[in-house]
Amino acid sequence: WWQWESLGETQARALALIVLLAGYQVLMFAERLALPALAVDPIPRTFVFWAVWCASALSLVMILYVPAAAQLFRIEPPARAQAAIAIAIGVLSVGWRLVLPKDSGTLLAVSAAE
């Protein structure tokens, strides 16, 4: 009941890759915000960070839409609506960490230890 009936293995693999890489893109920000307050700015200001972040995003586009890369990964581009849902799932799977107060990590660690 939760599957798209017309979804083949190659599209399912592509959607999984989209979820994974969308989550990784947000994880870069979430991990930065988990560092002590004086260590980093909330929004990165270095060329290296943005170069890696953009290269990571562009690699997904390349894997999906360059035929040789898509064949290598055995994927085919999903429909736009499916890709949008996969991006939303990836972003939300990590993005919740961006809205938690910074002290909540300590609270979670303490409650897990008890």
Buried (B, 14 or more C-beta within 10 A) or exposed (E): EEEBEEBEEBBBBBBEBBBBBBBBBBBBBBEBBEEEEEEBEEEBEEEEBEEEBEEEBEEBEEBBEEEEBBEEEEBBBBEEEBBEBBBEBBBEBBBEBEEBEEEEEEEEEEEEEE
